[in-house]
Amino acid sequence: KRLKLEDRIRSFIEPEQSLPAVGQGAVGIECRVDDERLLKLLEPLNHKDTADRVLCERAMNLTLEGGCQVPIGSYALLEGDEIWLRALVGEPDGSEIVRGEVRGHRKDGEALGIQLANELLDNGARDILTKLYADHD
């Protein structure tokens, strides 16, 4: 919409149809932690809602030890002060997919991401990931 190209859009892919990659669409800027001047300049660019959502998704991905070659999808959504994280881990061919979701207060987003990762691992994602990592060694 911001590009004024709505007339070219034929359909939207909702998260219920296909979860995006972790942090999909978020832009990150890195700088030195001790560069006070630059941090002050960048501060207005930080979008708290996006940062909270990405923190939740990335905590899940880090716990799963996910990378660019691993079929992991996630989508965090804010509903007021609640964060809702949906995620999946799948076989590359889609023959097996483990899905899960968790909800909680947005201030607990990082812990919720870790919690969901552990639930996914316990429900079959561990086997999928172990096989994938073994195949890439």
Steps between C-alpha positions, in 0.01 A plus 500: 500500500778743584638452149158576348497166315178356644356454151777245427429283803308188399483335842636521852663201665375496856715354781241224538596381149876540521709617794785728393864461595608631840510880501376519141450861394676655799798724436787508747775755546814413692732744669760505773340477845722780633426748218260725693471754218398242243267321741321830563464559124362150442261499796202650310530223240432224752143372481419344839222273371723358227794462738285306748367269228844433351654438844238230563554336159879514526503349850308204360734466202813526715371226731432280196849584366333599175679648205430597142497139379257370761124496426379703798218751478357735759265791535451709812194721525420761761148528634510778756749394766486136390742343256393198298779293344428230243781285365588188309792274423475279195671251279633673186255301285207582730440135586501579871421830670490572872293806593441684822391828648522686826345815644604720786584852610722686256756572772557122513556468125852362519401236757193411292718445194725265698197321644350441157833376361523244779142388438575458129814300581306273735225448240724376218709794381808358672489193274452712188784737589738222607450331163542827309820592681640146450424519127696828471813376681 
